[in-house]
């Protein structure tokens, strides 16, 4: 349920859900004069670049205002309200401010229960957007972000217009879920932490403080979009023989080292093989590609780690641990090895995450914490992994380079996601870890999120075609648990021609994937 209130945050007499957003989309984006007919040849040879829409500069962009975790069961009596607070950012806010914010959230959640069995999801005010998540019973996580605005002058008077449509509930609900899942990956559930520490709530508060005080520094709400909703995985396509070699390599590793319980193999930040459950791999992939790997690369560029080849029993290899011993020749330090919590046959199964890398290939090994992880085991793993992974990475690299040399920049920008295996592909987003970027207008990207949200809400397969004010055609298709969105800049084309062009694109780039016509 989405509750709407004015900026004074007075509770209105009714709460309403967004019912038919798609009609709003067409009203907003599709008021265009009739398009003239154009030939198929024009469509094929007049592929103009995606136009960036001309709009007034947006000031005071989306930023994090506060983020907090509370449990009302820990402070039910008046005067004990502070005990409800498990974590609160910003830390230097006055305690009265913290208590008032949590009290307001409690009131909203109770109030909206009157209208729906579903818990409240968001609160809209003129200047802020607040998102709610109850990941575990009685534990609530709340995030508030600012609404961007534009300034203009009318009749000599400055006017501020807030752009609430720039902040999409579906995106920030996904961001909040991601924040919880990332905490769970490294700490387990809230209840698990309490159970391990004899219900000592201070231990939970310390874990929350330690994790979120660092995690929130990496949060970039202004760059979040539909990919945060999908939270998918980029898979590495390989020919059958090479994929079989990778699988044999993983099987041999797990057979030779029984301590290695689960394994994942990545090349160039793309997943090749995983023995983990999908949901565990989804958040693990997010951590590896947005945190661990970029940090390791920065350290290498700064020269803090050596890149010289190692020599083992007469053979030379370029393998080394990313998590584990920083120097395999120095047995005095085993390095930092994070612990992660997985939901396998055993809930909150705790494992060491040992990551080994050679060239652009990475092997992630999950070792149960009941196993003694010492320098001797790491040394044996290095002897086995180093030469084999170096050779395998070189062969995959050759295949990867050949594919890049023959592939051309697609004429249209598209996003693809498969809900069954979490496979994700995009030509809309640039490959930049530090400052994410997109090559289509932001309003077009938000439109894609709106279409996806409407299709998910309806739960039916279908197709939506929209023409935007910036002359971009946006086509969304949902079929058999797959979603596909393409942006085409052809202002003189009509619906029939755009539909035919999308069919050609699907045939050339997704010929093995079934889409309903």
Secondary structure, DSSP 8 states (H G I E B T S, - for coil): -EEE--TT----S-------HHHHHHHHH----------HHHHHH-------------BS---EEEEEEEEGGG--STT-GGGGEEEEESTTS-HHHHHHHHHHHHHHHHHHTTT-SS---EEE-SSEEEEEEEEETTEEEEEEEE--EEEEEETTEEEEEE-GGGS-HHHHHHHHHHHHHHHHHHH--HHHHHHHTTT-HHHHHHHHHHHHHHHHHH--GGG--HHHHH--B-B----HHHHHHHHHHHHHHHHH-TTEEEEEEEETTEEEEE-S-HHHHHHHHHHIIIIIHHHHHHHHHTT-S----EEETTEEE-EEEEES-S-TT-TT------EEEE-SSSTTEEEEEEEEEETTEEEEEEEETTS---HHHHHHHHHHHHHHHHHHHHHHHHHHHHHHHH----SSEEEEEETTT-BEEESSB---SSS--BSS-HHHHHHHHHHHHHHHHHT--EEEEEE-TTS-EEEEEEETTEEEEEEE--TT--HHHHHHHHHHHHHHH-TTS----
